[in-house]
Amino acid sequence: PIVAGGDATRMEEGEIFAIETFGSTGRGHVVEDMECSHYMKNFDAPRIPLRMPRAKRLLAHINKTFGTLGFCRRWLERPDGGSMFVNGTNGRQEKYLGALKNLCDVGIVQQ
């Protein structure tokens, strides 16, 4: 890790870790801009009735395309909506930010 005095936890055989890579200027400084770029459907999300039609459509798209795997907003804006295999070229999500916020607010999607 690039943080001095960080966690000394060691990986054990059979453990699984997600490793996030990111670009740097080489100076080792990380600036947190507080804008979330990655989302994931909560595996244990309860069945919550959604009132917003756009939120229902976005949730259906997330379920079909990503399941509980992580995704980013940039993928939702691609012509394939995140998966050419699943959606072909008809997956682009438009005007989805309010729906995504609603899904996060009710706990179905995590930031």
Sequence and secondary structure as in RCSB ss.txt:
>XXXX:A:sequence
PIVAGGDATRMEEGEIFAIETFGSTGRGHVVEDMECSHYMKNFDAPRIPLRMPRAKRLLAHINKTFGTLGFCRRW
LERPDGGSMFVNGTNGRQEKYLGALKNLCDVGIVQQ
>XXXX:A:secstr
  STT       TT           SS          EEEE TT        HHHHHHHHHHHHHTTTS EEHHH
HTSTTTT HHHHTT     S HHHHHHHHHTTSEE 
